[in-house]
Amino acid sequence: MTILIAYDGSADAKAAVEFAGKHLTHEPTVVLSVWEPLLVQVKRHPTAGPALLADQGEEWKELAERQAAEGAELAGKAGLTDVTARAVADQDSIWQTIVDVADELDASLIVTGSRGLGGVRSVLLGSVSNHVLHHAHRPTLIVPPAKAG
């Protein structure tokens, strides 16, 4: 089986990777970063105006690839072995993409932080981790933020 770790570069995502490295068995692991192509962004936010219309699709993809590689490196340092980085374009919603990739991999476990980089957007739309938890038909581990100090 495979462990799937959703990773967006946030402090909570880093805490999730570290927790997984310390507490999970050493199964093959995929660190997943999801990016939104321009057309998905425009469809989701049609009134956002020109800020979204600049074609930054390739930049978003490269950012997601760098984030996935960073997460895979952290996973290796945390003790996980056989780690693969993967960046996937979101075609519907980030949470749905995570669930779809978990199904594709037949992941034994999905690991995610409790909050990501969504900020206000995640409050308005509901958190990705909450949607993954309620829509994935497989075990899901949501790691809370690391305690300060």
Secondary structure, DSSP 8 states (H G I E B T S, - for coil): --EEEE--SSHHHHHHHHHHHHHS----EEEEEEE--HHHHHHH-TTSTHHHHS--HHHHHHHHHHHHHHHHHHHHHTT--SEEEEEEE-SS-HHHHHHHHHHHHT-SEEEEES--TTTHHHHHH--HHHHHHHH-SS-EEEE------
